[in-house]
Amino acid sequence: MSRTIEVVINLKGETTVTTRGFAGASCRDASRSLEEALGQRLGERLTAQFHQTQAVTQQQQQSQ
């Protein structure tokens, strides 16, 4: 799956940044500079992919 960062600006000037194809917290690293440039964050919704990847990483670390 390719990695994409989608920025949508509505008619009120509000923006939404959506990442796809990133594993775990790497989406935050990838979109950080865009989010900082756009201004104050009003909210965050984490996807199932973010949480599933986090759980797998924790399981791998525990089994080592």
VMD Tcl script that builds the backbone (N, CA, C; Angstrom):
set m [mol new atoms 192]
animate dup $m
set s [atomselect $m all]
$s set {name element resname resid chain x y z} {
  {N N MET 1 A 0.847 -1.177 0.000}
  {CA C MET 1 A 0.000 0.000 0.000}
  {C C MET 1 A 0.892 1.239 0.000}
  {N N SER 2 A 0.573 2.195 -0.834}
  {CA C SER 2 A 1.362 3.420 -0.879}
  {C C SER 2 A 0.980 4.342 0.269}
  {N N ARG 3 A 1.912 5.176 0.652}
  {CA C ARG 3 A 1.682 6.138 1.728}
  {C C ARG 3 A 1.183 7.453 1.130}
  {N N THR 4 A 0.130 7.983 1.701}
  {CA C THR 4 A -0.407 9.265 1.243}
  {C C THR 4 A -0.784 10.133 2.443}
  {N N ILE 5 A -0.673 11.442 2.228}
  {CA C ILE 5 A -1.154 12.422 3.191}
  {C C ILE 5 A -2.118 13.312 2.435}
  {N N GLU 6 A -3.356 13.325 2.884}
  {CA C GLU 6 A -4.413 14.089 2.221}
  {C C GLU 6 A -4.760 15.295 3.098}
  {N N VAL 7 A -4.770 16.488 2.498}
  {CA C VAL 7 A -5.149 17.705 3.205}
  {C C VAL 7 A -6.399 18.253 2.529}
  {N N VAL 8 A -7.467 18.410 3.308}
  {CA C VAL 8 A -8.734 18.931 2.796}
  {C C VAL 8 A -9.015 20.247 3.514}
  {N N ILE 9 A -9.330 21.272 2.747}
  {CA C ILE 9 A -9.687 22.577 3.298}
  {C C ILE 9 A -11.134 22.854 2.922}
  {N N ASN 10 A -11.991 23.053 3.936}
  {CA C ASN 10 A -13.409 23.288 3.644}
  {C C ASN 10 A -13.665 24.780 3.383}
  {N N LEU 11 A -14.893 25.124 3.101}
  {CA C LEU 11 A -15.240 26.501 2.759}
  {C C LEU 11 A -15.020 27.483 3.908}
  {N N LYS 12 A -14.999 26.989 5.142}
  {CA C LYS 12 A -14.744 27.839 6.308}
  {C C LYS 12 A -13.252 28.034 6.563}
  {N N GLY 13 A -12.420 27.357 5.773}
  {CA C GLY 13 A -10.974 27.432 5.952}
  {C C GLY 13 A -10.421 26.428 6.943}
  {N N GLU 14 A -11.266 25.538 7.435}
  {CA C GLU 14 A -10.831 24.498 8.353}
  {C C GLU 14 A -10.173 23.366 7.568}
  {N N THR 15 A -9.132 22.804 8.120}
  {CA C THR 15 A -8.408 21.750 7.409}
  {C C THR 15 A -8.519 20.418 8.134}
  {N N THR 16 A -8.418 19.367 7.344}
  {CA C THR 16 A -8.360 18.004 7.857}
  {C C THR 16 A -7.162 17.338 7.194}
  {N N VAL 17 A -6.304 16.743 8.014}
  {CA C VAL 17 A -5.140 16.015 7.506}
  {C C VAL 17 A -5.390 14.535 7.762}
  {N N THR 18 A -5.350 13.729 6.713}
  {CA C THR 18 A -5.580 12.293 6.813}
  {C C THR 18 A -4.370 11.559 6.236}
  {N N THR 19 A -3.859 10.596 6.981}
  {CA C THR 19 A -2.741 9.787 6.491}
  {C C THR 19 A -3.234 8.372 6.206}
  {N N ARG 20 A -2.634 7.760 5.197}
  {CA C ARG 20 A -2.988 6.376 4.832}
  {C C ARG 20 A -1.709 5.618 4.488}
  {N N GLY 21 A -1.675 4.369 4.880}
  {CA C GLY 21 A -0.548 3.515 4.523}
  {C C GLY 21 A 0.634 3.596 5.476}
  {N N PHE 22 A 0.467 4.280 6.604}
  {CA C PHE 22 A 1.543 4.395 7.588}
  {C C PHE 22 A 1.303 3.403 8.715}
  {N N ALA 23 A 2.372 2.910 9.296}
  {CA C ALA 23 A 2.273 1.955 10.393}
  {C C ALA 23 A 2.435 2.671 11.725}
  {N N GLY 24 A 1.498 2.444 12.628}
  {CA C GLY 24 A 1.588 2.995 13.974}
  {C C GLY 24 A 1.757 4.502 14.002}
  {N N ALA 25 A 2.648 4.967 14.871}
  {CA C ALA 25 A 2.852 6.402 15.086}
  {C C ALA 25 A 3.637 7.073 13.956}
  {N N SER 26 A 4.104 6.332 12.973}
  {CA C SER 26 A 4.850 6.953 11.878}
  {C C SER 26 A 3.985 7.950 11.111}
  {N N CYS 27 A 2.654 7.802 11.179}
  {CA C CYS 27 A 1.763 8.767 10.532}
  {C C CYS 27 A 1.907 10.143 11.168}
  {N N ARG 28 A 2.075 10.168 12.478}
  {CA C ARG 28 A 2.260 11.449 13.176}
  {C C ARG 28 A 3.552 12.116 12.754}
  {N N ASP 29 A 4.621 11.338 12.630}
  {CA C ASP 29 A 5.899 11.889 12.200}
  {C C ASP 29 A 5.799 12.455 10.787}
  {N N ALA 30 A 5.102 11.736 9.921}
  {CA C ALA 30 A 4.984 12.147 8.524}
  {C C ALA 30 A 4.164 13.420 8.348}
  {N N SER 31 A 3.145 13.612 9.176}
  {CA C SER 31 A 2.255 14.761 9.007}
  {C C SER 31 A 2.571 15.931 9.944}
  {N N ARG 32 A 3.527 15.762 10.824}
  {CA C ARG 32 A 3.827 16.773 11.846}
  {C C ARG 32 A 4.101 18.157 11.248}
  {N N SER 33 A 4.966 18.258 10.261}
  {CA C SER 33 A 5.315 19.575 9.707}
  {C C SER 33 A 4.108 20.244 9.047}
  {N N LEU 34 A 3.277 19.465 8.385}
  {CA C LEU 34 A 2.056 20.021 7.788}
  {C C LEU 34 A 1.113 20.546 8.864}
  {N N GLU 35 A 0.913 19.761 9.905}
  {CA C GLU 35 A 0.019 20.169 10.983}
  {C C GLU 35 A 0.521 21.429 11.678}
  {N N GLU 36 A 1.822 21.519 11.908}
  {CA C GLU 36 A 2.381 22.706 12.543}
  {C C GLU 36 A 2.196 23.937 11.659}
  {N N ALA 37 A 2.362 23.767 10.360}
  {CA C ALA 37 A 2.200 24.885 9.432}
  {C C ALA 37 A 0.745 25.347 9.341}
  {N N LEU 38 A -0.187 24.436 9.541}
  {CA C LEU 38 A -1.604 24.773 9.422}
  {C C LEU 38 A -2.170 25.449 10.668}
  {N N GLY 39 A -1.498 25.336 11.795}
  {CA C GLY 39 A -1.962 26.012 13.010}
  {C C GLY 39 A -2.397 25.060 14.098}
  {N N GLN 40 A -3.193 25.580 15.023}
  {CA C GLN 40 A -3.612 24.836 16.200}
  {C C GLN 40 A -4.482 23.634 15.837}
  {N N ARG 41 A -4.172 22.503 16.458}
  {CA C ARG 41 A -4.945 21.282 16.251}
  {C C ARG 41 A -6.178 21.318 17.151}
  {N N LEU 42 A -7.319 21.016 16.572}
  {CA C LEU 42 A -8.558 21.005 17.337}
  {C C LEU 42 A -8.968 19.614 17.784}
  {N N GLY 43 A -8.404 18.599 17.157}
  {CA C GLY 43 A -8.761 17.238 17.523}
  {C C GLY 43 A -7.923 16.234 16.766}
  {N N GLU 44 A -8.054 14.992 17.169}
  {CA C GLU 44 A -7.337 13.906 16.511}
  {C C GLU 44 A -8.178 12.646 16.595}
  {N N ARG 45 A -8.295 11.939 15.475}
  {CA C ARG 45 A -8.964 10.639 15.430}
  {C C ARG 45 A -7.962 9.617 14.934}
  {N N LEU 46 A -7.701 8.627 15.743}
  {CA C LEU 46 A -6.755 7.579 15.364}
  {C C LEU 46 A -7.518 6.425 14.725}
  {N N THR 47 A -6.945 5.862 13.686}
  {CA C THR 47 A -7.598 4.779 12.963}
  {C C THR 47 A -7.302 3.427 13.604}
  {N N ALA 48 A -8.033 2.434 13.186}
  {CA C ALA 48 A -7.809 1.071 13.661}
  {C C ALA 48 A -6.406 0.601 13.284}
  {N N GLN 49 A -5.921 1.019 12.121}
  {CA C GLN 49 A -4.581 0.637 11.669}
  {C C GLN 49 A -3.520 1.132 12.659}
  {N N PHE 50 A -3.692 2.327 13.171}
  {CA C PHE 50 A -2.763 2.866 14.168}
  {C C PHE 50 A -2.723 1.970 15.398}
  {N N HIS 51 A -3.876 1.606 15.923}
  {CA C HIS 51 A -3.948 0.802 17.143}
  {C C HIS 51 A -3.501 -0.635 16.916}
  {N N GLN 52 A -3.854 -1.240 15.806}
  {CA C GLN 52 A -3.457 -2.619 15.534}
  {C C GLN 52 A -1.945 -2.726 15.426}
  {N N THR 53 A -1.341 -1.769 14.762}
  {CA C THR 53 A 0.107 -1.805 14.597}
  {C C THR 53 A 0.793 -1.630 15.940}
  {N N GLN 54 A 0.260 -0.766 16.793}
  {CA C GLN 54 A 0.821 -0.573 18.116}
  {C C GLN 54 A 0.763 -1.872 18.908}
  {N N ALA 55 A -0.348 -2.588 18.858}
  {CA C ALA 55 A -0.513 -3.833 19.593}
  {C C ALA 55 A 0.471 -4.889 19.097}
  {N N VAL 56 A 0.663 -4.998 17.796}
  {CA C VAL 56 A 1.591 -5.970 17.227}
  {C C VAL 56 A 3.007 -5.643 17.670}
  {N N THR 57 A 3.391 -4.374 17.661}
  {CA C THR 57 A 4.731 -3.968 18.077}
  {C C THR 57 A 4.963 -4.322 19.534}
  {N N GLN 58 A 3.980 -4.090 20.402}
  {CA C GLN 58 A 4.118 -4.409 21.807}
  {C C GLN 58 A 4.255 -5.919 22.011}
  {N N GLN 59 A 3.494 -6.708 21.268}
  {CA C GLN 59 A 3.575 -8.155 21.383}
  {C C GLN 59 A 4.957 -8.658 20.958}
  {N N GLN 60 A 5.504 -8.074 19.885}
  {CA C GLN 60 A 6.807 -8.488 19.405}
  {C C GLN 60 A 7.895 -8.155 20.435}
  {N N GLN 61 A 7.799 -7.001 21.058}
  {CA C GLN 61 A 8.784 -6.601 22.051}
  {C C GLN 61 A 8.715 -7.509 23.283}
  {N N GLN 62 A 7.532 -7.907 23.673}
  {CA C GLN 62 A 7.357 -8.770 24.844}
  {C C GLN 62 A 7.886 -10.183 24.595}
  {N N SER 63 A 7.796 -10.651 23.363}
  {CA C SER 63 A 8.232 -12.023 23.071}
  {C C SER 63 A 9.734 -12.133 22.872}
  {N N GLN 64 A 10.434 -11.036 22.814}
  {CA C GLN 64 A 11.890 -11.086 22.593}
  {C C GLN 64 A 12.651 -11.297 23.863}
}
mol reanalyze $m
mol bondsrecalc $m
mol representation Tube
mol addrep $m
